[in-house]
Amino acid sequence: LELAVPRDTLLSYLCKYCLPASHSSAAGAVIQMKNSLCIKTVLNVVHAAGNALGESWTHVLEMVVGLNTAIRPNGEKSGSLDVESVGLLDNIESVFSSSDKLNDKSLLRMLNILISIALRPVMSSSSDDPGRAVPLFRNASLFASRKAVQVACVNSNRLELTWKTLIEFLLKLVKLRDADVRSFALESIKNVSEVALEVSHGESEWLERIVACLNGLMRDEDTNVARDSVVTFLKLLESSGSYFCEGWELVLQSLLPMSLSPNKVVVQSSFQCLQFIRSNFLNVLRKGDLHKFVLTSSAYVHQQCDMNIALAAVESLWNVGDLLAKGESGENSSDELTFQCMWLSLLREMRVSCLDSRPEVRASSIRTLFTTLANHGSILTEDSWIASLENTIIALLIDVLDVAERPPTPSRAPKQDDVVMHFSRNSAEKQWNETKILALDGVCHTLKLYIDVIGKWTFFEGFYKRICALLVSFSKSSSPEVFLASVKGLFDILETHGAFSKLGKSGEVASVLHLIPSMKWRCSYARKIVSPIRRYIWCASWKYIP
């Protein structure tokens, strides 16, 4: 067997006589006695001296692939087989199931030969040029591909050796236009990845390889490849998510840019991955991973493909707030500085979501932000409250005022099936006025709720004057509803803080009192609320201003 030329000549002739002379495409070939004897001889040589076959593996594997095609010309769809054919298929199956007995060199040679058979160009009868060879994925190619994957999985303890070769091959199959081939290749990548994670127990090196492989496919320019790759990633998380303890940051880093995809199906599938993590692994994420989860969820809030995804992503931010409040972030919360930084990061992303171009998302984000502050503000330290009041509450009011004053971006032309609403009911100005009202109500409610706590701190007086000045700015709105909300909010805060006697008519109260005569009411509804506003301010002023 160590004499290469005689060995190869002998096995090439033996393998040639293993195959039947001819067979029809409708039914399997008839295996003659001489074919059976040659097959058994070749298989005995393989099992006895597989490591010494060298390049003769090419003849053996081509024979095995050809024999499978002869017995099952239609692949898995072939009809029932006789007992002898079933026995032959079991015998050739043993070539691959016993590959774990081969040394590294022979194993790699077997894998490479199977891959070359799978990718071998065949003549296309439909081609305009009869001499032109194009790669077609037929029964023989599919069989060889499956056996290449099987060989890698059987030798799971040597995946380090076979991984690169096999994955490069499967990536080539993914790029083919055939949807069935792409589905097979992606399913194979998932299966091999599951084996690798199980054998390595989720080692970080293997996590990086697997995520890098799928991440490249998810960013592919072909939308079909990207879509199917994201679905495969979700299946891998569902089957082997418990092995990703050290790799959740890599996963989230891969999902984040998917929110920018113009393909709605890609966005929906990638968000399903994020939802799966939220439902099953959120409470075991480390703080660094939790921060990445917040950033990724925020990215899906801002995607424009699907409104429901944006609203569900806002809910994910709410879930993180609940998790932080319960101290279930997967680590000991003794690191108070990191814990408070997580809170500030969460509140910052919530605030940014409050400025979304869609009114529904703005409304949901504002409610989520202030409900989170109302429910869990008691766990914030003084430094965190200072940062929250400055970077969340004041920043939100300033941003809402600024963005609402910008000229609206031109909207798309309405489609035939769109419901056309009167401009007075669906205008950008009216929607931003509703956002202002929600923001004002949330700010005032939060301050009234925690005034006894934060009002004692030295920084509060400066903040208090700034917030009153902003409420006065809101009261200058031409909208009667915004005016009323800002006035009520201002006087509620003044009354809660007992500041009427300090400010007098030279302060914020006087600023609002002087606004009423100069207001230009432009609708009948505004006239109806003038009296209540006058009465409200007059009563408050009479009660507190000497």
KADA-V926156 format. One record per pair of residues at least 4 apart in sequence whose C-alpha atoms are under 8 Angstrom apart, sorted by sequence separation. I is the first residue (numbers start at 1). J is the second residue. If there is no record, write none. Layout:
BEGIN
{{I & J} {I & J}}
END
This chain:
BEGIN
{{3 & 7} {4 & 8} {5 & 9} {6 & 10} {7 & 11} {8 & 12} {9 & 13} {10 & 14} {11 & 15} {12 & 16} {13 & 17} {14 & 18} {15 & 19} {23 & 27} {24 & 28} {31 & 35} {32 & 36} {33 & 37} {34 & 38} {35 & 39} {36 & 40} {37 & 41} {38 & 42} {39 & 43} {40 & 44} {41 & 45} {42 & 46} {43 & 47} {44 & 48} {45 & 49} {46 & 50} {49 & 53} {53 & 57} {56 & 60} {57 & 61} {58 & 62} {59 & 63} {60 & 64} {61 & 65} {62 & 66} {63 & 67} {64 & 68} {65 & 69} {66 & 70} {67 & 71} {68 & 72} {69 & 73} {72 & 76} {74 & 78} {81 & 85} {82 & 86} {83 & 87} {84 & 88} {85 & 89} {86 & 90} {87 & 91} {88 & 92} {89 & 93} {90 & 94} {91 & 95} {92 & 96} {93 & 97} {94 & 98} {95 & 99} {98 & 102} {102 & 106} {103 & 107} {104 & 108} {105 & 109} {106 & 110} {107 & 111} {108 & 112} {109 & 113} {110 & 114} {111 & 115} {112 & 116} {113 & 117} {114 & 118} {115 & 119} {116 & 120} {137 & 141} {138 & 142} {139 & 143} {140 & 144} {141 & 145} {142 & 146} {143 & 147} {144 & 148} {145 & 149} {146 & 150} {147 & 151} {148 & 152} {149 & 153} {150 & 154} {151 & 155} {152 & 156} {155 & 159} {158 & 162} {159 & 163} {160 & 164} {162 & 166} {163 & 167} {164 & 168} {165 & 169} {166 & 170} {167 & 171} {168 & 172} {169 & 173} {170 & 174} {171 & 175} {172 & 176} {177 & 181} {178 & 182} {179 & 183} {180 & 184} {181 & 185} {182 & 186} {183 & 187} {184 & 188} {185 & 189} {186 & 190} {187 & 191} {188 & 192} {189 & 193} {190 & 194} {191 & 195} {192 & 196} {193 & 197} {194 & 198} {195 & 199} {196 & 200} {197 & 201} {198 & 202} {202 & 206} {203 & 207} {204 & 208} {205 & 209} {206 & 210} {207 & 211} {208 & 212} {209 & 213} {210 & 214} {211 & 215} {212 & 216} {213 & 217} {214 & 218} {215 & 219} {216 & 220} {221 & 225} {222 & 226} {223 & 227} {224 & 228} {225 & 229} {226 & 230} {227 & 231} {228 & 232} {229 & 233} {230 & 234} {231 & 235} {232 & 236} {233 & 237} {234 & 238} {235 & 239} {236 & 240} {237 & 241} {240 & 244} {244 & 248} {247 & 251} {248 & 252} {249 & 253} {250 & 254} {251 & 255} {252 & 256} {253 & 257} {254 & 258} {255 & 259} {257 & 261} {263 & 267} {264 & 268} {265 & 269} {266 & 270} {267 & 271} {268 & 272} {269 & 273} {270 & 274} {271 & 275} {272 & 276} {273 & 277} {274 & 278} {275 & 279} {276 & 280} {277 & 281} {278 & 282} {281 & 285} {285 & 289} {286 & 290} {287 & 291} {288 & 292} {289 & 293} {290 & 294} {291 & 295} {292 & 296} {293 & 297} {294 & 298} {295 & 299} {296 & 300} {297 & 301} {298 & 302} {299 & 303} {306 & 310} {307 & 311} {308 & 312} {309 & 313} {310 & 314} {311 & 315} {312 & 316} {313 & 317} {314 & 318} {315 & 319} {316 & 320} {317 & 321} {318 & 322} {319 & 323} {320 & 324} {321 & 325} {322 & 326} {323 & 327} {324 & 328} {329 & 333} {335 & 339} {336 & 340} {337 & 341} {338 & 342} {339 & 343} {340 & 344} {341 & 345} {342 & 346} {343 & 347} {344 & 348} {345 & 349} {346 & 350} {347 & 351} {348 & 352} {349 & 353} {350 & 354} {351 & 355} {352 & 356} {357 & 361} {358 & 362} {359 & 363} {360 & 364} {361 & 365} {362 & 366} {363 & 367} {364 & 368} {365 & 369} {366 & 370} {367 & 371} {368 & 372} {369 & 373} {370 & 374} {371 & 375} {372 & 376} {373 & 377} {376 & 380} {380 & 384} {381 & 385} {382 & 386} {383 & 387} {384 & 388} {385 & 389} {386 & 390} {387 & 391} {388 & 392} {389 & 393} {390 & 394} {391 & 395} {392 & 396} {393 & 397} {394 & 398} {395 & 399} {396 & 400} {397 & 401} {398 & 402} {399 & 403} {400 & 404} {401 & 405} {402 & 406} {414 & 418} {421 & 425} {422 & 426} {423 & 427} {426 & 430} {427 & 431} {428 & 432} {429 & 433} {430 & 434} {431 & 435} {432 & 436} {433 & 437} {434 & 438} {435 & 439} {436 & 440} {437 & 441} {438 & 442} {439 & 443} {440 & 444} {441 & 445} {442 & 446} {443 & 447} {444 & 448} {445 & 449} {446 & 450} {447 & 451} {450 & 454} {451 & 455} {452 & 456} {453 & 457} {456 & 460} {459 & 463} {460 & 464} {461 & 465} {462 & 466} {463 & 467} {464 & 468} {465 & 469} {466 & 470} {467 & 471} {468 & 472} {469 & 473} {470 & 474} {471 & 475} {472 & 476} {473 & 477} {478 & 482} {479 & 483} {480 & 484} {481 & 485} {482 & 486} {483 & 487} {484 & 488} {485 & 489} {486 & 490} {487 & 491} {488 & 492} {489 & 493} {490 & 494} {491 & 495} {492 & 496} {493 & 497} {494 & 498} {495 & 499} {499 & 503} {500 & 504} {503 & 507} {505 & 509} {506 & 510} {507 & 511} {508 & 512} {509 & 513} {510 & 514} {511 & 515} {512 & 516} {514 & 518} {515 & 519} {522 & 526} {523 & 527} {524 & 528} {525 & 529} {526 & 530} {527 & 531} {528 & 532} {529 & 533} {530 & 534} {531 & 535} {532 & 536} {533 & 537} {534 & 538} {535 & 539} {536 & 540} {537 & 541} {538 & 542} {539 & 543} {540 & 544} {541 & 545} {542 & 546} {1 & 6} {2 & 7} {23 & 28} {24 & 29} {31 & 36} {45 & 50} {68 & 73} {69 & 74} {73 & 78} {81 & 86} {102 & 107} {125 & 130} {127 & 132} {137 & 142} {176 & 181} {177 & 182} {197 & 202} {202 & 207} {220 & 225} {221 & 226} {236 & 241} {261 & 266} {262 & 267} {276 & 281} {277 & 282} {285 & 290} {323 & 328} {324 & 329} {327 & 332} {356 & 361} {357 & 362} {372 & 377} {380 & 385} {387 & 392} {388 & 393} {389 & 394} {390 & 395} {391 & 396} {421 & 426} {425 & 430} {426 & 431} {450 & 455} {455 & 460} {477 & 482} {478 & 483} {494 & 499} {495 & 500} {503 & 508} {504 & 509} {505 & 510} {506 & 511} {521 & 526} {1 & 7} {23 & 29} {69 & 75} {72 & 78} {124 & 130} {152 & 158} {153 & 159} {176 & 182} {197 & 203} {200 & 206} {220 & 226} {261 & 267} {304 & 310} {323 & 329} {327 & 333} {333 & 339} {356 & 362} {414 & 420} {424 & 430} {454 & 460} {455 & 461} {477 & 483} {494 & 500} {503 & 509} {504 & 510} {505 & 511} {521 & 527} {22 & 29} {23 & 30} {46 & 53} {123 & 130} {152 & 159} {174 & 181} {175 & 182} {218 & 225} {219 & 226} {260 & 267} {303 & 310} {354 & 361} {355 & 362} {475 & 482} {476 & 483} {99 & 107} {123 & 131} {124 & 132} {173 & 181} {174 & 182} {217 & 225} {218 & 226} {258 & 266} {259 & 267} {282 & 290} {301 & 309} {302 & 310} {353 & 361} {354 & 362} {474 & 482} {475 & 483} {20 & 29} {123 & 132} {124 & 133} {173 & 182} {174 & 183} {197 & 206} {217 & 226} {218 & 227} {258 & 267} {300 & 309} {301 & 310} {353 & 362} {354 & 363} {474 & 483} {475 & 484} {500 & 509} {20 & 30} {123 & 133} {124 & 134} {152 & 162} {196 & 206} {197 & 207} {300 & 310} {301 & 311} {354 & 364} {475 & 485} {20 & 31} {122 & 133} {123 & 134} {152 & 163} {174 & 185} {218 & 229} {259 & 270} {301 & 312} {354 & 365} {475 & 486} {19 & 31} {20 & 32} {121 & 133} {122 & 134} {124 & 136} {173 & 185} {174 & 186} {217 & 229} {218 & 230} {258 & 270} {259 & 271} {301 & 313} {353 & 365} {354 & 366} {474 & 486} {475 & 487} {121 & 134} {122 & 135} {300 & 313} {301 & 314} {71 & 85} {121 & 135} {122 & 136} {152 & 166} {171 & 185} {351 & 365} {472 & 486} {20 & 35} {120 & 135} {121 & 136} {170 & 185} {214 & 229} {255 & 270} {298 & 313} {324 & 339} {350 & 365} {351 & 366} {471 & 486} {472 & 487} {18 & 34} {19 & 35} {119 & 135} {170 & 186} {214 & 230} {255 & 271} {297 & 313} {298 & 314} {350 & 366} {471 & 487} {17 & 34} {18 & 35} {149 & 166} {193 & 210} {297 & 314} {17 & 35} {18 & 36} {42 & 60} {119 & 137} {148 & 166} {170 & 188} {255 & 273} {350 & 368} {351 & 369} {471 & 489} {472 & 490} {491 & 509} {516 & 534} {18 & 37} {118 & 137} {170 & 189} {214 & 233} {255 & 274} {297 & 316} {298 & 317} {324 & 343} {350 & 369} {471 & 490} {18 & 38} {297 & 317} {408 & 428} {17 & 38} {18 & 39} {68 & 89} {120 & 141} {118 & 140} {119 & 141} {167 & 189} {252 & 274} {321 & 343} {347 & 369} {468 & 490} {15 & 38} {117 & 140} {118 & 141} {274 & 297} {294 & 317} {14 & 38} {15 & 39} {117 & 141} {118 & 142} {513 & 537} {14 & 39} {118 & 143} {321 & 346} {404 & 429} {487 & 512} {118 & 144} {294 & 320} {320 & 346} {15 & 42} {117 & 144} {118 & 145} {14 & 42} {64 & 92} {404 & 432} {115 & 144} {271 & 300} {317 & 346} {114 & 144} {115 & 145} {290 & 320} {11 & 42} {114 & 145} {440 & 471} {509 & 541} {114 & 147} {115 & 148} {317 & 350} {114 & 148} {234 & 269} {400 & 435} {401 & 436} {230 & 266} {234 & 270} {237 & 273} {314 & 350} {400 & 436} {472 & 508} {111 & 148} {159 & 196} {207 & 244} {248 & 285} {252 & 289} {475 & 512} {227 & 265} {231 & 269} {234 & 272} {238 & 276} {267 & 305} {268 & 306} {271 & 309} {278 & 316} {282 & 320} {149 & 188} {153 & 192} {156 & 195} {207 & 246} {208 & 247} {211 & 250} {215 & 254} {219 & 258} {227 & 266} {230 & 269} {231 & 270} {234 & 273} {249 & 288} {253 & 292} {256 & 295} {290 & 329} {314 & 353} {469 & 508} {472 & 511} {476 & 515} {111 & 151} {152 & 192} {156 & 196} {207 & 247} {211 & 251} {218 & 258} {223 & 263} {226 & 266} {230 & 270} {233 & 273} {245 & 285} {249 & 289} {252 & 292} {256 & 296} {259 & 299} {283 & 323} {340 & 380} {344 & 384} {468 & 508} {472 & 512} {505 & 545} {29 & 70} {30 & 71} {111 & 152} {202 & 243} {248 & 289} {252 & 293} {255 & 296} {259 & 300} {264 & 305} {268 & 309} {340 & 381} {347 & 388} {351 & 392} {478 & 519} {480 & 521} {500 & 541} {504 & 545} {28 & 70} {29 & 71} {153 & 195} {157 & 199} {186 & 228} {190 & 232} {194 & 236} {201 & 243} {202 & 244} {204 & 246} {208 & 250} {227 & 269} {263 & 305} {264 & 306} {287 & 329} {354 & 396} {397 & 439} {455 & 497} {478 & 520} {504 & 546} {28 & 71} {149 & 192} {156 & 199} {182 & 225} {186 & 229} {190 & 233} {193 & 236} {197 & 240} {202 & 245} {203 & 246} {204 & 247} {211 & 254} {223 & 266} {249 & 292} {253 & 296} {256 & 299} {260 & 303} {262 & 305} {286 & 329} {287 & 330} {344 & 387} {348 & 391} {396 & 439} {397 & 440} {478 & 521} {501 & 544} {12 & 56} {15 & 59} {19 & 63} {27 & 71} {28 & 72} {137 & 181} {202 & 246} {252 & 296} {256 & 300} {259 & 303} {284 & 328} {285 & 329} {286 & 330} {287 & 331} {340 & 384} {344 & 388} {348 & 392} {355 & 399} {437 & 481} {441 & 485} {448 & 492} {500 & 544} {501 & 545} {11 & 56} {15 & 60} {18 & 63} {27 & 72} {28 & 73} {183 & 228} {187 & 232} {190 & 235} {194 & 239} {198 & 243} {283 & 328} {284 & 329} {285 & 330} {286 & 331} {347 & 392} {351 & 396} {355 & 400} {437 & 482} {440 & 485} {444 & 489} {448 & 493} {451 & 496} {500 & 545} {501 & 546} {7 & 53} {27 & 73} {186 & 232} {190 & 236} {194 & 240} {197 & 243} {283 & 329} {284 & 330} {433 & 479} {436 & 482} {440 & 486} {444 & 490} {447 & 493} {451 & 497} {480 & 526} {487 & 533} {491 & 537} {8 & 55} {12 & 59} {16 & 63} {19 & 66} {23 & 70} {26 & 73} {282 & 329} {283 & 330} {8 & 56} {11 & 59} {12 & 60} {15 & 63} {19 & 67} {25 & 73} {26 & 74} {43 & 91} {47 & 95} {355 & 403} {433 & 481} {434 & 482} {437 & 485} {441 & 489} {444 & 492} {448 & 496} {7 & 56} {11 & 60} {18 & 67} {25 & 74} {43 & 92} {46 & 95} {61 & 110} {433 & 482} {437 & 486} {440 & 489} {444 & 493} {480 & 529} {484 & 533} {491 & 540} {2 & 52} {4 & 54} {20 & 70} {175 & 225} {311 & 361} {314 & 364} {318 & 368} {322 & 372} {393 & 443} {487 & 537} {1 & 52} {8 & 59} {19 & 70} {27 & 78} {47 & 98} {51 & 102} {96 & 147} {111 & 162} {174 & 225} {291 & 342} {298 & 349} {302 & 353} {310 & 361} {314 & 365} {318 & 369} {321 & 372} {325 & 376} {1 & 53} {27 & 79} {43 & 95} {50 & 102} {51 & 103} {54 & 106} {57 & 109} {58 & 110} {61 & 113} {99 & 151} {294 & 346} {298 & 350} {301 & 353} {57 & 110} {61 & 114} {97 & 150} {108 & 161} {112 & 165} {311 & 364} {315 & 368} {31 & 85} {55 & 109} {96 & 150} {97 & 151} {100 & 154} {108 & 162} {115 & 169} {291 & 345} {295 & 349} {302 & 356} {307 & 361} {314 & 368} {318 & 372} {325 & 379} {51 & 106} {54 & 109} {58 & 113} {62 & 117} {96 & 151} {99 & 154} {100 & 155} {111 & 166} {287 & 342} {291 & 346} {294 & 349} {298 & 353} {321 & 376} {50 & 106} {57 & 113} {99 & 155} {97 & 154} {104 & 161} {301 & 361} {75 & 139} {74 & 139} {73 & 139} {385 & 454} {69 & 139} {69 & 140} {367 & 438} {68 & 140} {359 & 431} {363 & 435} {366 & 438} {370 & 442} {374 & 446} {382 & 454} {398 & 470} {359 & 432} {362 & 435} {366 & 439} {370 & 443} {373 & 446} {377 & 450} {386 & 459} {390 & 463} {394 & 467} {397 & 470} {401 & 474} {66 & 140} {389 & 463} {65 & 140} {363 & 438} {367 & 442} {374 & 449} {382 & 457} {359 & 435} {366 & 442} {370 & 446} {65 & 143} {65 & 144}}
END
